Amino acid sequence: MSIKKEIYQILCDAVKGLGIDAEGLSVAFSNRPELCDYQCNFAMMCAKRLNEKPFDLAEKIVKNIKKTEFFEFLAANPGFINVKVTDKALSEFCNDVAVDKNLGIEQVSKPRLVFFDYGGANVAKELHVGHLRSPIVGEALKRLHFVRGDRVLSDMHLGDYGLQMGLTVLQLKIDGFLDAFFEKTQKNDEKSAKKSEKSVDFSKIPLENVTLDVLNDEYPKASKRKDVDEEFKKKADEITLFIQKGVEPYYTIYQKIRQLSVVEILKNYKLLNCEFDYTFGESDAQDYIDDTIQIFVDRKLARESEGALVVDVAREGEHIPIPKKSEDEPQRFKNPMPPAIIKKYNGGDLYATTDIATVAMRNEKDVPDEIVYITDKRQDTHFEQVFRCCKLAGISPEGQKLVHIGFGTMNGKDGKPFKTRSGDVVRLKDVVGLLIDKASEKLAANGIKGDAELARKIGVGAMKFGDLSNTLEKDYVFDIEKFLSFDGKTGPYIQYTIARINSILSKAGLSQTGRGQQNGGLCVDIQTVEEKNIALAILKLNSAYQVSYDAYSLNSLCLATFELASAFSTFYNNHKILTEQNEKRKKSMLAICLLVKKCLEKALWTLGIDSVEKM
């Protein structure tokens, strides 16, 4: 039973019965819940063209509605049509949701294959706090599309072919970690490297003494040096090109470093409940790069500029708006969209090159209807250039949708990017560790000690809900104490609500998996205000799935999930469920408990958050 659709159809029939075109008619949740549950402003929209007063037209429409036991319609000033949903309709809705495999969540009319590119960790670098938002947001968006009926694929898409690789290998070489790969007489140029490639099996040489901790020291050292040592930077550029061209021993060294990094990266992402179909990187698109660049050359879309190959993607009369720091600030613009560089002066590939080639690879392997990239919003221009290149060259077919979701920064309480007291960037595993420790303290206060996995579920869930509750493109404050509160709009509050329901169901002797609904003959029969508010909260939650889906942002779903948990808390506090003497009433209330549990668990799963049995 789709209540909103039924209301819409009833109003359409009434409007058409008056000989009025119903185009533009819509139904929305009321912003005055004390007056009604839904509202329609159609009468105010079209009264003028019909030479009618809005209120009079609303009354005519209401009088033309056939009587129904499910809804009450009333005209209200200045011309709204207010709709109240009866307890009978809400009871039927709840019982329909309880037995529906999708829990009443509206499915897309035409399922598509949507490919999600998120995570984006760089090989040879420690994951830090700046890497948190992409996997958190990407995993939730992927699951949201799956819940609504789309087919989904995901790729971690490692940064494994850029300058950081050349810098890291060069620094390791200078510090003596790679001596086994280089003979003393060997010169460090491509020609001699190719000679060695013919006589040595570099894959059998172990990468001795190179650990993740070593990489964590070597890359920052190299990164700082490149800014002050031009010769060092030039050599790192050269090694990066060697890696991209498969020159030995650089390519084998790179592969060993990549393998070492990927194991740790996947381990960190697993802590965040992130799962990927592919763990591709920029390197996996290497076989597509030459053919991709040739397309631009053949179609005369590329031109040479200072030795590099570029594609002009600016459009006539176009200027790029500069994001405002406040609403009062006047809108300013940058220069037109700069050209996309697809080949460096030395023949090396850039991020744009590999991203364009990756689109070509995905369209050959999977042919997605939509590709969604989730990164820092500062990459907006980069992805706009890539998308325009793909469309200009036909690498992305006309009907394929390319989307970049740019998110804001996670800041400390001082409003600045979250860092340690010494000013260093906080490691991702340290953030997760801190969350687990804080969650353990909270659990200990509730008498639960030594359950590390439960603490992880609560700590990570707190962080994810705190992140996803915010408008995606805006910066937000990382406040551990606030996120981990068992009260208010937090992940732990919702997890605690589920744990509370588990306790009720257990004491009632019912299965927590839902089998008790059939075995016990449970059926929702709404009779109280608190029960009605739960039903309305489920309606709003189910509507929030589509709102979040359309907006590519999870804050609406987070808010609706909290409102359902809050409505249940009021119901729980005002009614004695387990001691209710009327058996029919008791079964109805238990049915409500079970339904709320299912809906909350579904919402948390969509957000990438674990439900818990106890707290």
C-alpha positions in Angstrom: 0.0 0.0 0.0 1.6 3.3 -1.1 -0.3 5.9 0.9 1.2 8.9 -0.9 0.3 7.5 -4.3 -3.2 6.7 -3.2 -3.8 10.2 -2.0 -2.3 11.6 -5.2 -4.6 9.4 -7.3 -7.7 10.4 -5.3 -7.0 14.1 -5.7 -6.2 13.6 -9.4 -9.6 11.9 -10.0 -11.4 14.7 -8.1 -9.6 17.5 -10.1 -10.2 15.8 -13.4 -13.8 15.2 -12.4 -14.2 19.0 -12.3 -12.8 19.3 -15.8 -9.5 20.7 -14.6 -6.1 19.5 -15.9 -4.2 17.9 -13.0 -0.8 18.7 -14.3 1.5 19.9 -11.5 -0.5 18.3 -8.8 1.7 16.9 -6.0 1.4 15.6 -2.5 3.9 16.3 0.3 4.2 15.6 4.0 2.7 18.3 6.1 5.0 20.8 7.8 2.2 21.2 10.4 1.8 17.7 11.7 -0.6 18.9 14.4 -3.1 19.8 11.6 -2.7 17.0 9.1 -0.3 14.3 7.8 -0.1 15.4 4.1 -0.8 18.6 2.2 -1.6 19.6 -1.4 -1.2 23.2 -2.7 -2.6 22.5 -6.2 -5.6 24.9 -5.6 -3.3 27.8 -4.9 -1.2 27.0 -8.0 -4.0 27.1 -10.5 -6.7 29.3 -8.9 -5.6 32.4 -10.8 -5.7 30.9 -14.3 -9.1 29.4 -13.4 -10.4 32.8 -12.1 -11.1 31.2 -8.7 -10.3 32.0 -5.1 -7.8 29.4 -3.9 -9.8 28.4 -0.8 -13.0 28.1 -2.9 -11.3 25.9 -5.4 -9.8 23.7 -2.7 -13.3 23.3 -1.2 -14.7 22.3 -4.7 -12.0 19.6 -5.1 -12.6 18.2 -1.6 -16.4 18.1 -2.1 -15.7 16.1 -5.4 -13.7 13.4 -3.5 -15.5 10.1 -3.0 -15.7 9.1 0.7 -13.0 6.7 1.8 -12.3 5.0 5.1 -8.6 5.6 4.7 -8.3 9.4 4.4 -9.9 12.6 5.5 -9.7 15.6 3.2 -10.2 19.2 4.3 -9.8 22.6 2.6 -7.8 25.1 4.7 -6.8 28.7 4.3 -5.4 30.1 2.2 -6.0 27.2 -0.2 -4.4 24.1 1.0 -6.0 20.6 0.9 -5.1 19.0 4.2 -5.1 15.2 4.4 -5.3 13.0 7.5 -4.5 9.3 7.3 -6.8 7.1 9.4 -5.6 4.6 11.8 -7.0 1.8 9.6 -4.9 3.0 6.6 -1.8 3.2 8.8 -2.4 -0.3 10.2 -2.7 -1.8 6.7 0.4 0.1 5.6 2.4 -1.3 8.5 1.3 -4.8 7.9 2.1 -4.5 4.2 5.6 -3.2 5.0 6.2 -6.0 7.5 5.7 -8.7 4.9 7.4 -6.9 2.0 10.9 -8.0 1.2 11.9 -4.4 0.5 10.0 -3.1 3.7 7.9 -0.8 1.5 11.0 1.0 0.0 10.0 2.1 -3.5 12.0 0.4 -6.2 13.3 2.2 -9.2 11.2 1.7 -12.3 14.1 0.9 -14.6 17.1 -0.7 -12.7 20.4 0.5 -14.0 24.0 -0.7 -13.5 25.7 2.1 -11.4 29.4 1.9 -11.0 30.9 3.6 -7.8 34.5 4.8 -7.7 35.5 5.6 -4.1 38.2 5.0 -1.5 41.0 6.3 -3.8 43.8 5.5 -1.4 47.4 6.2 -2.7 49.9 3.3 -2.7 52.9 3.7 -0.4 51.1 6.3 1.7 49.6 5.8 5.2 45.8 6.2 5.2 45.0 9.2 7.2 41.9 11.1 8.4 41.5 12.7 5.0 40.8 9.3 3.5 37.8 8.7 5.7 34.9 10.5 3.9 35.3 8.9 0.5 34.8 5.3 1.7 32.1 6.3 4.2 30.1 8.2 1.6 30.8 5.9 -1.3 29.8 2.7 0.5 26.5 4.3 1.7 25.6 5.6 -1.7 26.3 2.2 -3.3 24.1 0.4 -0.8 21.4 3.0 -1.2 21.2 2.4 -4.9 21.2 -1.4 -4.3 18.3 -1.0 -1.8 16.3 0.9 -4.3 16.8 -1.9 -6.9 19.8 -0.8 -9.0 22.6 -3.2 -9.9 25.9 -1.8 -8.4 29.6 -2.3 -8.8 32.4 -0.6 -6.9 36.1 0.0 -7.4 38.6 1.2 -4.7 40.6 2.7 -7.6 44.0 3.1 -6.0 46.3 6.0 -6.8 49.2 3.7 -7.8 50.8 5.3 -10.8 51.5 8.9 -9.9 54.5 10.8 -8.9 54.3 9.5 -5.3 55.5 6.1 -6.6 58.6 7.7 -8.3 59.4 9.7 -5.2 59.0 6.7 -2.9 61.2 4.4 -5.1 63.9 7.0 -5.5 64.0 7.6 -1.7 64.2 3.9 -1.0 67.0 3.6 -3.5 69.0 6.5 -2.0 68.6 5.1 1.5 69.9 1.7 0.5 66.7 -0.4 0.7 66.9 -1.4 -3.0 70.6 -2.4 -3.3 69.7 -5.9 -4.2 67.9 -4.7 -7.3 70.8 -2.6 -8.7 74.3 -3.8 -9.6 77.1 -1.4 -8.6 78.1 -0.9 -12.2 74.6 -0.3 -13.5 73.8 3.2 -14.6 70.5 4.7 -13.6 69.1 5.1 -17.1 66.4 3.4 -19.1 68.9 1.8 -21.5 70.9 0.0 -18.9 67.8 -0.9 -17.0 66.4 -2.7 -20.1 69.7 -4.7 -20.3 69.3 -5.9 -16.7 65.7 -6.8 -17.5 66.9 -9.4 -19.9 69.2 -11.2 -17.5 67.6 -10.8 -14.1 64.3 -12.2 -12.7 63.6 -9.3 -10.4 60.4 -10.9 -9.1 62.6 -13.3 -7.1 64.4 -10.6 -5.3 62.8 -9.9 -1.9 61.9 -6.3 -0.9 64.0 -6.7 2.3 63.4 -4.5 5.3 60.7 -2.5 3.6 57.6 -2.4 5.8 54.6 -0.1 5.9 56.4 1.9 8.7 59.3 2.4 6.4 57.1 3.6 3.6 55.4 5.9 6.0 58.8 7.5 6.7 60.2 7.4 3.1 57.4 9.1 1.2 57.1 12.2 3.4 60.8 12.6 3.3 60.8 12.4 -0.5 57.8 14.7 -0.8 59.5 17.4 1.2 62.8 17.0 -0.7 61.2 17.4 -4.1 60.1 21.0 -3.2 63.6 22.1 -2.6 65.7 19.8 -4.8 65.0 20.3 -8.5 67.3 17.5 -9.6 65.7 15.1 -7.1 62.2 16.0 -8.5 63.5 15.5 -12.1 64.8 12.0 -11.2 61.5 11.1 -9.5 59.6 12.1 -12.6 61.9 9.9 -14.7 61.4 6.9 -12.4 57.6 7.5 -12.5 57.8 7.3 -16.3 59.9 4.1 -16.0 57.2 2.5 -13.8 54.5 3.6 -16.3 56.4 2.1 -19.2 57.1 -1.2 -17.4 60.9 -0.6 -17.2 62.8 -3.0 -14.8 63.7 -3.2 -12.0 61.5 -0.2 -11.3 58.3 -1.9 -12.3 58.8 -4.9 -10.1 59.8 -2.8 -7.2 56.6 -0.8 -7.7 54.5 -4.0 -7.8 56.0 -5.2 -4.5 55.3 -1.9 -2.8 51.8 -1.9 -4.2 51.0 -5.4 -2.9 52.4 -4.4 0.5 50.1 -1.3 0.6 47.0 -3.0 -0.7 46.9 -5.5 2.1 46.9 -2.8 4.7 44.5 -0.5 2.8 41.9 -3.3 2.5 42.3 -4.1 6.2 41.6 -0.4 7.1 38.6 -0.3 4.8 37.2 -3.5 6.3 37.1 -1.8 9.7 34.8 0.8 8.1 32.5 -2.0 6.6 33.6 -1.1 3.1 33.6 -3.8 0.4 34.7 -3.5 -3.2 34.1 -5.6 -6.3 37.3 -4.4 -7.8 40.6 -3.2 -6.3 41.8 -1.7 -9.6 44.2 1.2 -9.7 45.4 3.7 -12.3 47.9 1.1 -13.5 45.1 -1.2 -14.6 44.1 1.3 -17.3 47.6 1.4 -18.7 46.7 -0.9 -21.6 44.0 1.5 -22.7 46.0 4.7 -22.5 47.7 4.7 -26.0 44.5 3.8 -27.8 42.6 6.4 -25.8 45.0 9.2 -26.6 45.0 8.2 -30.3 41.2 8.8 -30.4 41.8 12.4 -29.4 44.5 12.8 -32.0 42.5 11.1 -34.8 39.5 13.2 -34.1 41.7 16.4 -34.0 40.5 17.1 -30.4 44.1 17.3 -29.1 46.8 19.9 -29.7 50.4 20.4 -28.6 51.2 23.0 -25.9 54.7 23.5 -24.6 55.5 19.9 -25.5 52.4 18.5 -23.8 49.2 17.2 -25.4 46.1 19.0 -24.3 42.4 19.0 -25.0 40.3 22.2 -25.0 37.2 21.6 -23.0 36.0 25.2 -22.3 32.6 26.2 -23.7 31.8 29.5 -25.3 31.0 32.2 -22.7 31.8 29.9 -19.8 33.3 31.0 -16.5 33.8 28.9 -13.4 32.0 30.1 -10.3 34.3 30.5 -7.2 32.6 28.9 -4.1 31.3 31.6 -1.7 32.6 31.7 1.8 29.3 33.2 3.0 25.8 33.8 1.5 26.4 37.6 1.6 29.6 37.4 -0.5 29.1 38.4 -4.2 29.5 35.7 -6.8 33.0 35.7 -8.5 34.3 33.7 -11.4 37.5 32.1 -12.4 38.8 32.0 -16.0 37.2 29.6 -18.4 37.7 25.9 -17.9 41.4 25.2 -18.5 42.5 22.6 -21.1 42.9 19.0 -19.9 46.5 17.8 -20.2 46.4 14.2 -21.4 50.2 13.7 -22.0 53.1 15.4 -20.2 56.0 17.0 -21.9 58.2 13.9 -21.2 55.5 11.5 -22.4 54.3 10.6 -18.9 50.7 10.1 -18.0 48.6 12.2 -15.7 45.6 11.6 -13.5 43.4 12.9 -16.3 44.9 10.4 -18.7 44.4 7.4 -16.5 40.9 8.5 -15.4 39.8 8.9 -19.1 41.4 5.5 -19.9 39.6 4.0 -16.9 36.3 5.1 -18.3 37.2 3.3 -21.5 38.2 0.2 -19.6 34.9 0.2 -17.6 32.9 0.6 -20.7 34.6 -2.4 -22.3 34.3 -4.6 -19.2 31.0 -3.7 -17.5 29.2 -1.0 -19.6 27.6 0.8 -16.7 24.7 3.2 -17.2 26.2 5.6 -14.7 29.7 6.1 -13.1 29.8 7.9 -9.8 33.1 9.3 -8.3 33.2 10.3 -4.7 36.2 12.5 -3.8 37.1 15.8 -2.1 35.2 18.7 -3.7 38.5 20.3 -4.6 38.6 17.9 -7.5 35.5 19.3 -9.1 37.4 20.9 -12.0 39.5 17.8 -12.6 36.4 15.6 -13.0 34.6 18.1 -15.1 37.5 18.1 -17.5 37.7 14.3 -17.6 33.9 14.0 -18.2 34.0 16.6 -21.0 36.9 14.8 -22.6 35.1 11.5 -22.4 32.0 12.9 -24.0 33.9 14.8 -26.7 35.8 11.7 -27.8 32.8 9.3 -27.5 34.6 7.3 -24.9 31.5 7.7 -22.7 28.4 7.0 -24.8 25.7 9.6 -25.0 23.3 7.9 -22.6 25.9 7.3 -19.9 25.8 9.5 -16.8 29.1 10.6 -15.3 28.7 12.1 -11.8 31.2 13.6 -9.4 30.2 13.9 -5.7 32.5 16.3 -4.0 32.5 16.4 -0.2 33.8 18.9 2.4 36.5 18.6 4.9 36.3 16.9 8.3 37.5 19.5 10.8 38.4 19.6 14.5 36.5 21.6 17.0 38.7 24.6 16.1 37.2 24.6 12.6 40.4 23.6 11.0 41.3 20.3 9.3 41.5 17.5 11.9 45.1 17.1 13.1 47.2 16.0 16.1 48.3 18.5 18.7 51.7 18.6 17.0 50.1 19.5 13.7 50.6 16.2 12.0 47.8 14.5 10.0 46.0 11.9 12.1 46.3 8.3 10.8 43.1 6.6 9.9 43.8 3.6 12.1 44.5 5.9 15.0 41.1 7.6 14.5 39.3 4.2 14.5 41.3 3.1 17.5 40.3 6.3 19.4 36.6 5.6 18.5 36.9 2.0 19.7 38.5 3.2 23.0 35.8 5.8 23.6 33.1 3.3 22.8 34.6 0.8 25.2 34.5 3.3 27.9 30.8 4.0 27.2 30.1 0.2 27.3 32.0 -0.3 30.5 29.8 2.3 32.1 26.8 0.2 31.1 28.4 -3.0 32.5 29.7 -4.4 29.3 33.5 -5.0 29.2 35.9 -6.7 27.0 33.8 -6.8 23.8 36.2 -5.2 21.2 34.0 -6.1 18.2 30.9 -4.5 19.8 33.0 -1.4 20.6 34.2 -1.3 17.0 30.6 -1.5 15.7 29.5 1.4 18.0 32.6 3.6 17.5 32.7 3.2 13.7 28.9 3.5 13.5 29.0 6.7 15.5 31.6 8.3 13.2 29.7 7.2 10.0 26.4 8.5 11.2 28.0 11.8 12.3 29.5 12.2 8.9 26.5 11.2 6.8 24.1 13.3 8.8 25.7 16.4 7.4 25.1 18.0 4.0 27.7 16.3 1.9 29.4 19.3 0.3 29.9 21.2 3.5 32.7 20.9 6.0 31.8 19.4 9.4 33.2 19.1 12.9 34.6 15.8 14.0 33.3 15.7 17.6 33.8 12.2 19.2 32.0 12.9 22.4 28.9 14.2 20.5 29.0 11.3 17.9 29.2 8.7 20.7 26.4 10.0 22.8 23.7 7.4 23.5 21.1 10.3 23.3 20.2 12.6 20.4 20.8 12.4 16.6 23.6 9.8 16.8 24.4 6.3 15.5 24.6 4.8 19.0 21.2 6.1 19.9 19.7 4.2 16.9 21.8 1.1 17.7 20.6 1.3 21.3 17.0 1.5 20.2 17.5 -1.8 18.3 19.2 -3.3 21.3 16.2 -2.3 23.5 13.8 -3.9 21.0 15.9 -7.1 21.0 15.5 -7.2 24.8 11.7 -6.8 24.6 11.3 -9.5 21.9 13.6 -11.8 23.8 11.6 -11.4 27.0 8.4 -12.0 25.1 9.8 -15.2 23.7 9.8 -14.1 20.1 12.4 -14.6 17.4 14.4 -11.5 16.8 14.8 -12.4 13.1 11.2 -11.9 12.3 10.0 -15.5 12.3 7.9 -14.8 15.4 5.7 -12.6 13.3 4.4 -15.6 11.4 4.5 -18.1 14.3 2.9 -15.7 16.8 0.3 -14.3 14.4 1.4 -10.7 15.1 -0.5 -8.0 13.4 -0.3 -4.2 13.8 -3.5 -2.5 14.9 -2.8 1.2 15.5 -4.9 2.7 18.3 -2.7 5.4 20.0 -1.0 8.7 19.0 2.4 7.1 19.7 1.7 4.2 17.4 0.4 6.5 14.7 3.6 8.6 15.0 5.6 5.5 14.5 3.7 4.6 11.3 4.1 8.1 10.0 7.9 8.0 10.8 8.2 4.8 8.7 6.4 6.5 5.9 8.9 9.4 6.1 11.8 7.0 6.3 10.7 5.2 3.2 10.3 8.5 1.4 13.8 9.5 2.6 15.4 6.7 0.6 14.3 8.4 -2.6 15.2 11.9 -1.4 18.7 10.7 -0.6 18.9 8.8 -3.8 18.0 11.8 -5.9 20.3 14.1 -4.0 23.3 11.7 -3.8 23.5 12.7 -0.1 22.5 10.6 3.0 21.5 13.3 5.4 17.8 12.9 4.8 18.0 9.2 5.4 19.9 9.8 8.6 17.4 12.3 9.9 14.4 10.0 9.1 16.1 7.1 10.8 16.6 9.1 13.9 13.0 10.3 13.9 11.7 6.7 13.8 14.0 5.7 16.7 12.8 8.8 18.6 9.1 7.9 17.9 9.7 4.4 19.2 11.3 5.7 22.3 8.2 7.8 23.1 6.0 4.8 22.5 8.2 2.6 24.7 8.2 5.2 27.5 4.4 5.7 27.4 3.3 2.1 27.1 3.9 -1.1 29.2 4.4 -3.6 26.4 5.3 -6.8 28.2 2.8 -6.3 31.0 -0.2 -5.4 28.8 -3.1 -7.5 29.9 -5.1 -7.3 26.7 -3.5 -10.1 24.6 -4.5 -8.6 21.3 -3.1 -5.2 22.2 0.1 -6.8 23.4 0.6 -8.7 20.1 0.0 -5.5 18.1 2.6 -3.6 20.2 5.1 -6.5 19.7 4.4 -6.4 16.0 5.2 -2.7 16.0 8.5 -3.5 17.9 9.5 -6.0 15.3 8.6 -3.7 12.4 10.6 -0.8 13.8 13.6 -3.1 14.4 13.5 -4.3 10.8 13.2 -0.7 9.4 16.0 0.6 11.6 18.3 -2.3 10.8 17.6 -1.8 7.0 18.4 1.9 7.3 21.6 1.3 9.3 22.8 -1.3 6.8 22.2 1.1 4.0 24.4 3.7 5.8 27.1 1.0 6.2 26.5 0.8 10.0 26.3 -2.4 12.0 23.3 -3.1 14.1 24.0 -4.6 17.6 22.2 -7.1 19.8 23.0 -5.4 23.1 24.5 -2.2 24.5 
